[in-house]
């Protein structure tokens, strides 16, 4: 969803934009590759790696916006750092004790939405 918000406002179609979009597509493919092990062995390692790859591409795009669009720098940095913080949260979620996982999942899902809408 965040990529759609980004692309609708900042699709400048230069070479770096295309490369970073490709990085995000690779992240999606890595997530897809991790689905069988997630369902069969409850192993989400590959999915988490793919999601981190996707986020890396998007955060880089938001930092590019912050550098080049001074009027919206604050918003771009809020998106970039919000995505980074939530991604770190998802990494902690993966290693959290099982009895905290439902609460942490709800908290991170809300944080994820707040990054996009708040």
N, C-alpha and C positions, 0 to 999 in steps of 0.2 A: 504494500500500500504506500509506503514511504517513497518508493521509487516512482510510483505513478504521480505523486505530488511533485516530486523533484522534476521528472521529465516534462510535465505539463508547463513548468515555469522556466526551466533552464536547459532545454534540449538544444544545445548549440551545434551539435553534430560535427564537432572536430574530432581529430584522430584519438585524442586522449579520452574523450567522452565515449567513443565507440569501444576502446580497449577496456575501460572500466565497466561498461555495460556488459561486455563479453566476460569479464571477471565474475560479474554477478550471475550470468548465465551458467558459468562453470560451477559456481557455488550451488545453484539449483540442481545441476546434474549430480553433484556430490551428494546432496540431500537425497535425491532419487536413488542413488546407489546404496544408500544406507537404510532404505526402507525395509528390505528383506530381513536384515539382521535385527532391526528394531522390533519387527513383529515376531520373529522366530526366537531370538535370544534376549529380547528386551535390552539390546545393546544400542545406545543412541550416540556412540562416539562419532561415527561417520556423519550422522545428521548434524551434530553440533559443529563439526569441522566445516561442513558445507555452509551452514548458517553464518559462521564467522567469516568465511570467504565472501559471502554475499554482502555482509555488513561492511567489510573492509572496503569494497568497491564503492558503496554508497557514502560512507564517511569521507572517503577521499573526494568524492564529488561535492559534498557539502563544504569541505575545506576550500575547494576551488572557488565555490560561490562566495565564501567569506572573504577570500582574497580579492576577488574581482568586482563584487557588487557591494560597495561600501554602504549603500543605503539600506541593505538588508543583511549586513554582516552579523548583527546580533541574532537575528532569527536563524541564519545559516549555522552559526556556532552553537546555538541552542539545540538544533537538530543533530549536529555532529556529536557534541558531547553527550546529549541524551541517548543517542544510539550506542555510543561507547559504554556508557554506564549501564544501560540495560543489557548489553551484550555480556559485560562482566558479570552481571547478575545471573544471566542464563548459564554461564560457565560455573558459577557457584551452585546454582540449582542442580546441575548435573552431579555434583559431588556432595550435595546436602544429605543429611540423614533422612531416611524414608518418612519418618513421622512429621517432618516439616514440609514435605514436598507439595502437598495440596495448597497449603497457605502461601508458600513461596511462589508457586505457579500463579495463583490468583493475583498476588502482589505484582509479579513481573508482567502479567498480561495487562493489568491496569497501567503500569508504568510504560509499557509498549504503546498503548493507546494514547496516553498522555503525551508521549514524545511526538505523536502524529497530530494530535488535536488541541493540546493545551497551548 
